[in-house]
Amino acid sequence: MIPVCEPKLGKKELEYVIDCIKTNWISSKGKYITEFEEKFSSYCGAKYGIAASNGTTALHLALASIGLKPGDEVIIPTFTMIATANSVTYTGAKPVLVDSESVTWNIDPAKIEEKITRKTKAIMVMHTYGHPCDMDPILELAEKHNLYVIEDAAEAHGAEYKGKRVGALGDAGCFSFYANKIITTGEGGMIVTNDEKIAEMAKLLRDQAFEPKRFFHQHIGFNYRMTNLQAAIGVAQMELIDKSVETRRRNAKLYNSSLRGVEGITLPPEALWAKNVYWMYTVLVEDSFGMKRDKLMGYLREKGIDTRSAFYPIHVQPVYAKQYKKEKYPVAEELSRKGINLPSGNTLTKDQIKYIVESIISAKEGI
């Protein structure tokens, strides 16, 4: 079975992990934590990096660090992985949903302002499948209404908006290093920011809010620490991050050149101002293809090709549906109905891409 996404590890990862074990620095203290934070934040163009246990905790930590509380509202896209909404819910605040734009599949900047109320404290964008959001109008809105901008960049390591890497475009950016991400620590996450106050609060809250007077706490903190073992893998992965990004883009170029002429397949976007890193190479299976998305997924599985459906929008998720039962978001619903994630990992070969494309074409021809 060709997997949707698998990690690519090398000798350095093993070497650094062994160093942790030999020196007994295996928990949340150690040199690799600091090194990974410094290298990744610098890569993103940010002054500060705060490592966390995973991408979801990084999101929650960022929201807690800006003082989000029950009764507040955070504007998010409905077309997103559920962790985006959950991280807002954890604080007691309410996720307020916005539809996507059909061009980039990201939150539609033109539909944000109508959702802003006196309770709104932040806009959380999500760089969907590795394509950056159109940030300038969002940042302008945030400045106009005195709102924070948080980037859910879990899928977008190395993606660029007008020549600048995502993560440090807003007040804070949050990344995931899960095993299927462009670089991985197995599990893990990080906040990057240029705001010293957010950085200091995030560092405090991720470690049970321990202050210099040990076991004396002024804040409700969390245990969101990354281990030195995970960070050691991250340091090794940082040595290959440029190559990993280019591998994703090379894979996308191969897919694009082969699928461009297939009727009923809409290719993933890349705006003129964007560098898409194609965390997931996602296509839309249009009605004109002649086969429904789910049927195509079943056909590909029979051919030994694993796939994933696109995200289910937040407003149709059973856990949230009652809260948003009167709301409709047609673009997000269409993306969800038609979207399919094809194998996209850094271990994917040219021959495998050729086989996947041939299988898609044979599915269409066999209708």
ZAMI-340166 format. One record per residue (C-alpha): residue in three letters; x, y, z. Coordinates in Angstrom, 3 decimals, decimal comma. Each point is the difference from the previous one (the first is absolute). Layout:
// residues N
r r = ALA | X = X | Y = Y | Z = Z
...
This chain:
// residues 367
r r = MET | X = 0,000 | Y = 0,000 | Z = 0,000
r r = ILE | X = 1,369 | Y = 3,414 | Z = -0,953
r r = PRO | X = -0,562 | Y = 2,068 | Z = 3,161
r r = VAL | X = -1,515 | Y = 3,470 | Z = -0,018
r r = CYS | X = 2,931 | Y = 1,424 | Z = 1,931
r r = GLU | X = 2,886 | Y = -1,540 | Z = 1,898
r r = PRO | X = 3,047 | Y = 1,522 | Z = 1,703
r r = LYS | X = 3,481 | Y = -0,002 | Z = -1,450
r r = LEU | X = 2,705 | Y = -0,489 | Z = 2,612
r r = GLY | X = 3,774 | Y = -0,248 | Z = -0,335
r r = LYS | X = 3,169 | Y = -0,771 | Z = 1,938
r r = LYS | X = 0,169 | Y = 3,330 | Z = 1,823
r r = GLU | X = -3,363 | Y = -0,567 | Z = 1,707
r r = LEU | X = 1,312 | Y = -3,252 | Z = 1,473
r r = GLU | X = 3,334 | Y = 1,551 | Z = 0,931
r r = TYR | X = -1,591 | Y = 2,883 | Z = 1,914
r r = VAL | X = -2,553 | Y = -2,219 | Z = 1,771
r r = ILE | X = 2,777 | Y = -2,344 | Z = 1,103
r r = ASP | X = 1,861 | Y = 3,039 | Z = 1,349
r r = CYS | X = -3,069 | Y = 0,853 | Z = 2,127
r r = ILE | X = -0,113 | Y = -3,523 | Z = 1,381
r r = LYS | X = 3,731 | Y = -0,189 | Z = 0,701
r r = THR | X = -0,061 | Y = 3,320 | Z = 1,859
r r = ASN | X = -3,309 | Y = -0,745 | Z = 1,816
r r = TRP | X = -1,636 | Y = 3,175 | Z = -1,392
r r = ILE | X = -3,216 | Y = -1,651 | Z = -1,161
r r = SER | X = -2,746 | Y = 2,152 | Z = 1,541
r r = SER | X = -0,971 | Y = 3,628 | Z = -0,602
r r = LYS | X = 3,377 | Y = 1,502 | Z = 0,853
r r = GLY | X = 3,058 | Y = -0,220 | Z = -2,194
r r = LYS | X = 2,032 | Y = 1,710 | Z = -2,681
r r = TYR | X = -2,074 | Y = -1,230 | Z = -2,936
r r = ILE | X = -3,133 | Y = 1,802 | Z = 1,224
r r = THR | X = 1,688 | Y = 3,388 | Z = -0,178
r r = GLU | X = 1,795 | Y = -0,795 | Z = -3,241
r r = PHE | X = -3,178 | Y = -1,146 | Z = -1,717
r r = GLU | X = -1,953 | Y = 3,049 | Z = 1,196
r r = GLU | X = 2,721 | Y = 2,353 | Z = -1,203
r r = LYS | X = 0,499 | Y = -1,659 | Z = -3,373
r r = PHE | X = -3,680 | Y = -0,354 | Z = -0,856
r r = SER | X = -1,021 | Y = 3,486 | Z = 1,145
r r = SER | X = 2,917 | Y = 1,503 | Z = -1,940
r r = TYR | X = -1,058 | Y = -1,983 | Z = -3,071
r r = CYS | X = -3,466 | Y = 1,570 | Z = 0,279
r r = GLY | X = 1,395 | Y = 3,490 | Z = 0,500
r r = ALA | X = -1,108 | Y = 0,208 | Z = 3,638
r r = LYS | X = 1,927 | Y = 1,067 | Z = 3,096
r r = TYR | X = -1,479 | Y = -2,613 | Z = 2,329
r r = GLY | X = -0,857 | Y = -3,683 | Z = -0,189
r r = ILE | X = -1,908 | Y = -1,856 | Z = 2,707
r r = ALA | X = -0,041 | Y = -3,772 | Z = -0,479
r r = ALA | X = -3,116 | Y = -1,905 | Z = 1,041
r r = SER | X = -1,176 | Y = -3,583 | Z = 0,226
r r = ASN | X = -1,989 | Y = 0,156 | Z = -3,259
r r = GLY | X = -1,617 | Y = 2,388 | Z = -2,457
r r = THR | X = -3,330 | Y = 0,125 | Z = 1,817
r r = THR | X = 1,609 | Y = 0,919 | Z = 3,317
r r = ALA | X = 2,014 | Y = 2,666 | Z = -1,827
r r = LEU | X = -3,279 | Y = 1,530 | Z = -1,217
r r = HIS | X = -1,592 | Y = -0,165 | Z = 3,445
r r = LEU | X = 3,135 | Y = 1,418 | Z = 1,599
r r = ALA | X = 0,100 | Y = 2,913 | Z = -2,443
r r = LEU | X = -3,652 | Y = 0,845 | Z = 0,677
r r = ALA | X = 0,483 | Y = -0,269 | Z = 3,751
r r = SER | X = 3,073 | Y = 2,233 | Z = -0,267
r r = ILE | X = -2,003 | Y = 2,849 | Z = -1,544
r r = GLY | X = -2,448 | Y = -0,214 | Z = 2,896
r r = LEU | X = -2,945 | Y = -1,622 | Z = -1,739
r r = LYS | X = -2,824 | Y = -0,796 | Z = 2,412
r r = PRO | X = -3,622 | Y = -1,222 | Z = 0,138
r r = GLY | X = -2,332 | Y = 2,359 | Z = -1,848
r r = ASP | X = 2,636 | Y = 1,041 | Z = -2,537
r r = GLU | X = -0,270 | Y = -0,836 | Z = -3,700
r r = VAL | X = 2,615 | Y = -1,112 | Z = -2,502
r r = ILE | X = -0,642 | Y = 0,064 | Z = -3,728
r r = ILE | X = 1,180 | Y = -3,161 | Z = -1,790
r r = PRO | X = -0,626 | Y = -1,707 | Z = -3,345
r r = THR | X = -2,625 | Y = -2,725 | Z = 0,045
r r = PHE | X = 2,083 | Y = -1,983 | Z = -2,511
r r = THR | X = 2,767 | Y = -1,116 | Z = 2,319
r r = MET | X = 1,204 | Y = -2,901 | Z = 2,094
r r = ILE | X = -2,043 | Y = -0,196 | Z = 3,203
r r = ALA | X = 2,978 | Y = 0,902 | Z = 2,226
r r = THR | X = -0,376 | Y = 3,627 | Z = -1,132
r r = ALA | X = -3,497 | Y = 0,206 | Z = 1,472
r r = ASN | X = 0,804 | Y = -2,181 | Z = 2,998
r r = SER | X = 2,881 | Y = 2,210 | Z = 1,099
r r = VAL | X = -2,398 | Y = 2,950 | Z = 0,195
r r = THR | X = -2,586 | Y = -2,078 | Z = 1,861
r r = TYR | X = 2,593 | Y = -1,083 | Z = 2,584
r r = THR | X = 0,300 | Y = 3,637 | Z = 1,141
r r = GLY | X = -3,767 | Y = 0,351 | Z = 0,427
r r = ALA | X = -0,176 | Y = 2,388 | Z = -2,943
r r = LYS | X = -2,261 | Y = -0,525 | Z = -3,011
r r = PRO | X = 1,249 | Y = -0,831 | Z = -3,508
r r = VAL | X = -1,757 | Y = 2,256 | Z = -2,517
r r = LEU | X = 0,022 | Y = -1,527 | Z = -3,465
r r = VAL | X = 0,796 | Y = 1,485 | Z = -3,404
r r = ASP | X = -0,228 | Y = -1,654 | Z = -3,417
r r = SER | X = 2,986 | Y = -0,633 | Z = -2,266
r r = GLU | X = 0,872 | Y = 1,735 | Z = -3,223
r r = SER | X = -0,116 | Y = -2,264 | Z = -3,027
r r = VAL | X = 3,401 | Y = 1,093 | Z = -1,347
r r = THR | X = 2,341 | Y = -0,942 | Z = 2,868
r r = TRP | X = -2,429 | Y = -2,083 | Z = 2,121
r r = ASN | X = 0,956 | Y = 2,156 | Z = 3,006
r r = ILE | X = -2,146 | Y = 2,280 | Z = 2,156
r r = ASP | X = -1,645 | Y = 2,669 | Z = -2,160
r r = PRO | X = 1,327 | Y = 3,417 | Z = 1,137
r r = ALA | X = -3,034 | Y = 1,736 | Z = -1,532
r r = LYS | X = -2,347 | Y = -1,861 | Z = 2,349
r r = ILE | X = 1,818 | Y = 0,591 | Z = 3,284
r r = GLU | X = -1,035 | Y = 3,529 | Z = 0,966
r r = GLU | X = -3,725 | Y = -0,826 | Z = 0,051
r r = LYS | X = 0,738 | Y = -2,564 | Z = 2,738
r r = ILE | X = 1,882 | Y = 2,418 | Z = 2,274
r r = THR | X = -1,841 | Y = 1,008 | Z = 3,193
r r = ARG | X = 0,954 | Y = 1,722 | Z = 3,234
r r = LYS | X = 0,832 | Y = -3,485 | Z = 1,325
r r = THR | X = 2,506 | Y = -0,783 | Z = -2,744
r r = LYS | X = 3,564 | Y = -0,215 | Z = 1,288
r r = ALA | X = 1,881 | Y = -1,753 | Z = -2,789
r r = ILE | X = -0,014 | Y = -1,314 | Z = -3,542
r r = MET | X = 1,533 | Y = -3,437 | Z = -0,413
r r = VAL | X = 0,911 | Y = -0,789 | Z = -3,587
r r = MET | X = 0,985 | Y = -3,418 | Z = -1,281
r r = HIS | X = 2,424 | Y = -0,479 | Z = -2,895
r r = THR | X = -1,927 | Y = -2,847 | Z = -1,591
r r = TYR | X = 2,017 | Y = -2,977 | Z = -1,236
r r = GLY | X = 3,101 | Y = 2,204 | Z = -0,201
r r = HIS | X = -1,390 | Y = 2,958 | Z = -1,968
r r = PRO | X = 0,311 | Y = 3,318 | Z = 1,881
r r = CYS | X = -2,993 | Y = 2,226 | Z = 0,649
r r = ASP | X = -0,283 | Y = 3,431 | Z = -1,579
r r = MET | X = 1,327 | Y = 1,713 | Z = 3,100
r r = ASP | X = 0,136 | Y = 3,728 | Z = -0,827
r r = PRO | X = -3,764 | Y = 0,661 | Z = 0,114
r r = ILE | X = -0,296 | Y = -2,159 | Z = 3,120
r r = LEU | X = 2,767 | Y = 1,898 | Z = 1,774
r r = GLU | X = -1,609 | Y = 3,296 | Z = -1,021
r r = LEU | X = -3,323 | Y = -1,102 | Z = 1,479
r r = ALA | X = 1,715 | Y = -1,098 | Z = 3,197
r r = GLU | X = 1,712 | Y = 3,355 | Z = 0,372
r r = LYS | X = -3,252 | Y = 1,838 | Z = -0,693
r r = HIS | X = -1,886 | Y = -1,938 | Z = 2,692
r r = ASN | X = 2,928 | Y = -0,518 | Z = 2,421
r r = LEU | X = 0,017 | Y = -3,789 | Z = -0,351
r r = TYR | X = 2,709 | Y = -2,614 | Z = 0,317
r r = VAL | X = 0,880 | Y = -2,134 | Z = -3,020
r r = ILE | X = 0,986 | Y = -3,595 | Z = 0,689
r r = GLU | X = 1,281 | Y = -2,173 | Z = -2,846
r r = ASP | X = -0,851 | Y = -3,671 | Z = 0,044
r r = ALA | X = 3,022 | Y = -0,974 | Z = -2,066
r r = ALA | X = -0,069 | Y = -3,683 | Z = 0,964
r r = GLU | X = 0,121 | Y = -1,003 | Z = -3,671
r r = ALA | X = 2,121 | Y = 2,788 | Z = -1,417
r r = HIS | X = 3,661 | Y = -0,298 | Z = 1,033
r r = GLY | X = 1,934 | Y = 2,134 | Z = -2,475
r r = ALA | X = -3,030 | Y = 1,391 | Z = -1,844
r r = GLU | X = 0,397 | Y = 3,618 | Z = -1,062
r r = TYR | X = -2,296 | Y = 2,996 | Z = -0,333
r r = LYS | X = 1,465 | Y = 2,712 | Z = -2,234
r r = GLY | X = 3,504 | Y = -1,306 | Z = 0,692
r r = LYS | X = -0,377 | Y = -0,326 | Z = 3,773
r r = ARG | X = -0,361 | Y = -3,335 | Z = 1,763
r r = VAL | X = -3,236 | Y = -0,603 | Z = 1,847
r r = GLY | X = -0,089 | Y = -0,175 | Z = 3,787
r r = ALA | X = 1,375 | Y = 3,440 | Z = 0,803
r r = LEU | X = -2,457 | Y = 1,980 | Z = -2,132
r r = GLY | X = -2,512 | Y = 0,449 | Z = 2,820
r r = ASP | X = 0,408 | Y = 0,214 | Z = 3,768
r r = ALA | X = 0,818 | Y = -3,704 | Z = 0,372
r r = GLY | X = 0,272 | Y = -3,037 | Z = -2,248
r r = CYS | X = -0,553 | Y = -3,601 | Z = 1,056
r r = PHE | X = 1,554 | Y = -3,039 | Z = -1,638
r r = SER | X = -0,392 | Y = -3,756 | Z = 0,326
r r = PHE | X = 2,807 | Y = -2,535 | Z = -0,267
r r = TYR | X = -2,204 | Y = -3,075 | Z = -0,163
r r = ALA | X = 1,441 | Y = -2,920 | Z = -1,982
r r = ASN | X = -1,724 | Y = 0,997 | Z = -3,247
r r = LYS | X = 1,204 | Y = 3,606 | Z = -0,003
r r = ILE | X = 2,741 | Y = 1,447 | Z = -2,230
r r = ILE | X = 2,404 | Y = -0,328 | Z = 2,912
r r = THR | X = -0,822 | Y = -2,132 | Z = 3,006
r r = THR | X = 0,862 | Y = -0,737 | Z = 3,601
r r = GLY | X = -2,519 | Y = -2,860 | Z = 0,152
r r = GLU | X = -2,316 | Y = 2,109 | Z = 2,110
r r = GLY | X = 0,735 | Y = 3,615 | Z = 0,746
r r = GLY | X = -0,837 | Y = 3,597 | Z = -0,760
r r = MET | X = 1,310 | Y = 3,537 | Z = 0,260
r r = ILE | X = -1,138 | Y = 3,589 | Z = 0,327
r r = VAL | X = 2,079 | Y = 2,606 | Z = -1,802
r r = THR | X = -0,464 | Y = 3,692 | Z = 0,717
r r = ASN | X = 1,675 | Y = 3,393 | Z = -0,040
r r = ASP | X = -2,021 | Y = 1,107 | Z = 3,029
r r = GLU | X = 2,089 | Y = -0,306 | Z = 3,172
r r = LYS | X = -3,056 | Y = 0,074 | Z = 2,296
r r = ILE | X = -1,688 | Y = -2,873 | Z = -1,841
r r = ALA | X = 3,256 | Y = -1,961 | Z = 0,027
r r = GLU | X = 0,560 | Y = 0,452 | Z = 3,727
r r = MET | X = -3,583 | Y = -0,901 | Z = 0,886
r r = ALA | X = 0,098 | Y = -3,085 | Z = -2,247
r r = LYS | X = 3,238 | Y = -1,188 | Z = 1,621
r r = LEU | X = -1,565 | Y = 0,485 | Z = 3,421
r r = LEU | X = -3,317 | Y = -1,701 | Z = -0,734
r r = ARG | X = 1,421 | Y = -3,041 | Z = -1,821
r r = ASP | X = 1,799 | Y = -1,095 | Z = 3,199
r r = GLN | X = -2,824 | Y = 0,122 | Z = 2,596
r r = ALA | X = 0,690 | Y = 3,734 | Z = 0,429
r r = PHE | X = 3,000 | Y = -0,689 | Z = 2,238
r r = GLU | X = 1,571 | Y = 3,268 | Z = 1,105
r r = PRO | X = 3,315 | Y = 0,671 | Z = 1,769
r r = LYS | X = -1,708 | Y = -0,744 | Z = 3,312
r r = ARG | X = -0,362 | Y = -3,720 | Z = -0,632
r r = PHE | X = -3,420 | Y = -1,616 | Z = 0,541
r r = PHE | X = -1,616 | Y = 3,433 | Z = 0,370
r r = HIS | X = -2,363 | Y = 0,759 | Z = -2,891
r r = GLN | X = -1,762 | Y = 3,161 | Z = -1,120
r r = HIS | X = -1,468 | Y = -1,477 | Z = -3,208
r r = ILE | X = -1,729 | Y = -3,180 | Z = -1,129
r r = GLY | X = 2,695 | Y = -1,644 | Z = -2,081
r r = PHE | X = 0,280 | Y = -3,120 | Z = -2,117
r r = ASN | X = 2,391 | Y = -2,876 | Z = -0,539
r r = TYR | X = 0,679 | Y = 0,708 | Z = -3,671
r r = ARG | X = 3,749 | Y = -0,582 | Z = -0,016
r r = MET | X = 1,941 | Y = -1,609 | Z = -2,829
r r = THR | X = 2,646 | Y = -2,560 | Z = 0,972
r r = ASN | X = 3,679 | Y = 0,310 | Z = -0,792
r r = LEU | X = -0,307 | Y = -3,288 | Z = -1,930
r r = GLN | X = -2,617 | Y = 1,512 | Z = -2,296
r r = ALA | X = 1,979 | Y = 3,208 | Z = -0,410
r r = ALA | X = 3,098 | Y = -2,023 | Z = -0,932
r r = ILE | X = -1,918 | Y = -1,450 | Z = -2,924
r r = GLY | X = -1,180 | Y = 3,509 | Z = -0,857
r r = VAL | X = 3,556 | Y = 1,366 | Z = -0,077
r r = ALA | X = 0,976 | Y = -2,737 | Z = -2,437
r r = GLN | X = -3,101 | Y = 0,658 | Z = -2,105
r r = MET | X = 0,868 | Y = 3,698 | Z = -0,194
r r = GLU | X = 3,181 | Y = -0,936 | Z = -1,855
r r = LEU | X = -2,232 | Y = -1,348 | Z = -2,792
r r = ILE | X = -2,935 | Y = 2,407 | Z = 0,079
r r = ASP | X = 0,814 | Y = 1,774 | Z = -3,263
r r = LYS | X = 0,377 | Y = -3,343 | Z = -1,755
r r = SER | X = -3,243 | Y = -1,245 | Z = 1,543
r r = VAL | X = -1,916 | Y = 3,051 | Z = -1,233
r r = GLU | X = 1,427 | Y = -0,341 | Z = -3,486
r r = THR | X = -0,882 | Y = -3,705 | Z = -0,052
r r = ARG | X = -3,641 | Y = 0,898 | Z = 0,688
r r = ARG | X = 0,078 | Y = 2,608 | Z = -2,759
r r = ARG | X = 1,698 | Y = -2,391 | Z = -2,430
r r = ASN | X = -2,660 | Y = -2,622 | Z = 0,691
r r = ALA | X = -2,722 | Y = 2,587 | Z = -0,631
r r = LYS | X = 1,629 | Y = 1,028 | Z = -3,279
r r = LEU | X = 0,028 | Y = -3,629 | Z = -1,158
r r = TYR | X = -3,622 | Y = -0,473 | Z = 0,980
r r = ASN | X = -1,015 | Y = 3,263 | Z = -1,673
r r = SER | X = 1,702 | Y = -0,781 | Z = -3,292
r r = SER | X = -1,715 | Y = -3,391 | Z = -0,191
r r = LEU | X = -3,471 | Y = 0,909 | Z = 1,282
r r = ARG | X = -0,438 | Y = 3,402 | Z = -1,635
r r = GLY | X = -1,807 | Y = -1,404 | Z = -3,029
r r = VAL | X = -2,273 | Y = -2,418 | Z = 1,867
r r = GLU | X = -3,581 | Y = 1,214 | Z = -0,284
r r = GLY | X = -1,729 | Y = 0,294 | Z = 3,354
r r = ILE | X = 3,157 | Y = 0,360 | Z = 2,115
r r = THR | X = 0,654 | Y = 3,455 | Z = 1,457
r r = LEU | X = 3,624 | Y = 0,446 | Z = 1,038
r r = PRO | X = 1,087 | Y = 1,623 | Z = 3,282
r r = PRO | X = 0,474 | Y = 3,773 | Z = -0,072
r r = GLU | X = 3,110 | Y = 2,128 | Z = 0,080
r r = ALA | X = -0,676 | Y = 3,738 | Z = -0,100
r r = LEU | X = 2,538 | Y = 2,270 | Z = -1,700
r r = TRP | X = 0,948 | Y = 1,451 | Z = 3,387
r r = ALA | X = 0,338 | Y = -3,395 | Z = 1,675
r r = LYS | X = 2,457 | Y = -2,833 | Z = 0,426
r r = ASN | X = -2,115 | Y = -3,081 | Z = 0,636
r r = VAL | X = 1,863 | Y = -2,816 | Z = 1,755
r r = TYR | X = -2,692 | Y = -2,580 | Z = -0,830
r r = TRP | X = -0,004 | Y = -1,727 | Z = 3,384
r r = MET | X = -2,839 | Y = -2,004 | Z = -1,480
r r = TYR | X = -0,367 | Y = -0,167 | Z = -3,758
r r = THR | X = -3,754 | Y = 0,477 | Z = -0,125
r r = VAL | X = -2,173 | Y = -0,014 | Z = -3,104
r r = LEU | X = -3,711 | Y = 0,545 | Z = -0,489
r r = VAL | X = -1,954 | Y = -2,755 | Z = -1,712
r r = GLU | X = -2,592 | Y = 1,918 | Z = -1,999
r r = ASP | X = -3,317 | Y = -1,421 | Z = -1,151
r r = SER | X = 1,357 | Y = 0,007 | Z = -3,562
r r = PHE | X = 2,545 | Y = -2,657 | Z = 0,981
r r = GLY | X = -2,846 | Y = -2,491 | Z = -0,151
r r = MET | X = 0,737 | Y = -1,695 | Z = 3,318
r r = LYS | X = -0,729 | Y = 1,276 | Z = 3,495
r r = ARG | X = 2,921 | Y = 0,834 | Z = 2,259
r r = ASP | X = -0,670 | Y = -2,843 | Z = 2,453
r r = LYS | X = -0,315 | Y = -2,554 | Z = -2,773
r r = LEU | X = 3,338 | Y = 1,139 | Z = -1,433
r r = MET | X = 1,575 | Y = -0,364 | Z = 3,445
r r = GLY | X = -1,309 | Y = -3,574 | Z = 0,159
r r = TYR | X = 1,347 | Y = -0,739 | Z = -3,475
r r = LEU | X = 3,441 | Y = 1,337 | Z = 0,923
r r = ARG | X = 0,051 | Y = -2,047 | Z = 3,203
r r = GLU | X = -0,585 | Y = -3,126 | Z = -2,071
r r = LYS | X = 3,043 | Y = 1,041 | Z = -2,015
r r = GLY | X = 2,107 | Y = 0,270 | Z = 3,168
r r = ILE | X = -0,180 | Y = 3,791 | Z = 0,284
r r = ASP | X = -1,039 | Y = 1,568 | Z = 3,292
r r = THR | X = -1,831 | Y = 3,338 | Z = -0,048
r r = ARG | X = -1,878 | Y = 2,316 | Z = 2,358
r r = SER | X = -3,088 | Y = 2,097 | Z = -0,478
r r = ALA | X = 0,253 | Y = 3,754 | Z = 0,414
r r = PHE | X = -0,984 | Y = 1,514 | Z = 3,336
r r = TYR | X = -3,600 | Y = -0,079 | Z = 1,167
r r = PRO | X = -0,936 | Y = 3,625 | Z = 0,768
r r = ILE | X = -0,383 | Y = 0,889 | Z = 3,668
r r = HIS | X = -3,688 | Y = 0,877 | Z = -0,399
r r = VAL | X = -0,876 | Y = -3,574 | Z = -1,044
r r = GLN | X = 2,114 | Y = -1,760 | Z = 2,628
r r = PRO | X = -2,367 | Y = -1,858 | Z = 2,369
r r = VAL | X = 1,650 | Y = 1,536 | Z = 3,061
r r = TYR | X = -0,573 | Y = 3,539 | Z = -1,347
r r = ALA | X = -2,969 | Y = -0,402 | Z = -2,374
r r = LYS | X = -2,689 | Y = 1,030 | Z = 2,513
r r = GLN | X = 1,842 | Y = 3,235 | Z = 0,724
r r = TYR | X = 0,095 | Y = 0,923 | Z = -3,701
r r = LYS | X = -3,162 | Y = -1,727 | Z = -1,265
r r = LYS | X = -1,359 | Y = 3,113 | Z = -1,739
r r = GLU | X = 3,280 | Y = 0,854 | Z = -1,738
r r = LYS | X = 0,976 | Y = -0,904 | Z = -3,565
r r = TYR | X = 3,422 | Y = 0,279 | Z = -1,591
r r = PRO | X = -0,285 | Y = -1,113 | Z = -3,629
r r = VAL | X = 3,649 | Y = 0,243 | Z = -1,044
r r = ALA | X = 1,206 | Y = -2,021 | Z = 2,996
r r = GLU | X = -2,735 | Y = -2,564 | Z = -0,583
r r = GLU | X = 1,025 | Y = -0,384 | Z = -3,638
r r = LEU | X = 3,683 | Y = -0,373 | Z = 0,888
r r = SER | X = -0,907 | Y = -2,631 | Z = 2,575
r r = ARG | X = -2,197 | Y = -1,939 | Z = -2,435
r r = LYS | X = 2,511 | Y = -0,008 | Z = -2,843
r r = GLY | X = 3,426 | Y = 0,087 | Z = 1,660
r r = ILE | X = 2,363 | Y = -2,976 | Z = 0,087
r r = ASN | X = 3,505 | Y = -0,088 | Z = 1,492
r r = LEU | X = 2,294 | Y = -2,063 | Z = -2,214
r r = PRO | X = 3,274 | Y = -1,503 | Z = 1,313
r r = SER | X = 2,267 | Y = 2,950 | Z = 0,753
r r = GLY | X = 2,872 | Y = -1,003 | Z = 2,293
r r = ASN | X = 3,712 | Y = 0,644 | Z = -0,365
r r = THR | X = 0,623 | Y = -3,708 | Z = -0,688
r r = LEU | X = -2,273 | Y = -0,015 | Z = -3,065
r r = THR | X = 1,797 | Y = -1,004 | Z = -3,221
r r = LYS | X = -0,471 | Y = 1,108 | Z = -3,596
r r = ASP | X = -1,099 | Y = -3,515 | Z = -0,946
r r = GLN | X = -2,620 | Y = 0,014 | Z = 2,756
r r = ILE | X = -1,375 | Y = 3,349 | Z = -1,199
r r = LYS | X = -0,155 | Y = -1,375 | Z = -3,541
r r = TYR | X = -1,900 | Y = -3,051 | Z = 1,244
r r = ILE | X = -2,447 | Y = 2,130 | Z = 2,014
r r = VAL | X = -0,727 | Y = 2,222 | Z = -3,007
r r = GLU | X = -0,423 | Y = -3,007 | Z = -2,286
r r = SER | X = -2,434 | Y = -1,498 | Z = 2,508
r r = ILE | X = -2,086 | Y = 3,203 | Z = 0,095
r r = ILE | X = -0,117 | Y = 0,070 | Z = -3,796
r r = SER | X = -0,916 | Y = -3,708 | Z = -0,174
r r = ALA | X = -2,835 | Y = 0,616 | Z = 2,475
r r = LYS | X = -1,409 | Y = 2,662 | Z = -2,306
r r = GLU | X = 0,472 | Y = -2,066 | Z = -3,145
r r = GLY | X = -1,698 | Y = -2,993 | Z = 1,597
r r = ILE | X = -3,214 | Y = 1,850 | Z = 0,757
